[in-house]
């Protein structure tokens, strides 16, 4: 939603992984995705069961094209259904305890939160798999058709490089998890409030025992749905902005962990993970002090308004 106000000093985060899958939620996602499912399934069925008259590509390529549209539409529709159910469940919980949003905004554990690298690995692999299927017709038109079309070949190669980059990220995350294991961030209190220090501690066991220090950045991230580009390049995307941020370096403490303390102002916006577009606080930590795979992880942090 472009109506969300963004302060002039906010910084766009180009590398942030948004909580919103895409800039569409609820029933619009269901309706939009269903149209793609029907169109894609119709094309695939026509190519698979019908004759080849009028086709300008092999039957298999046409079936794949239809399947791509159907799968993409199914993904959009399922996300819409999940969003509808989430909103209903959140509204029911919010009605029971409106003054304590930390109990219904997100499934928090008061003692802390773990890093979700397995989910990130699965997302990267799923994205790469979908795009490899998606690029099948482009490769055929660009390289294997009776009269290859060079622009399709160039586009296919460019997207191939993107798939390689995504696979490389999945490999890096896998190696990082194997070396450092799962990370756990402990909260000194739950929840945190604006105007109070955010005090957290990251366990330093396993592979992290070799890391002497960590750099941590706490930031408040606001998602916004923005339409960018012109003409055929015009599209609506999820854009993330850092409304507030602070960075510190934590040395290993006597218990082997890393303590982070941030003084949060009173006039900052609070967590709203259940909303779309979402707003959330996250702590991003990293270190490149150890040779080999660098360590990096991010954790949601519960910063809410109101008293307990």
Helices and strands as residue ranges (DSSP letters): E 11-12, H 26-49, H 59-96, G 101-103, E 112-114, H 117-134, H 136-139, I 140-144, H 150-180, E 184-187, E 197-202, G 206-210, E 213-228, G 231-233, E 235-251, E 258-263, E 279-287, E 295-301
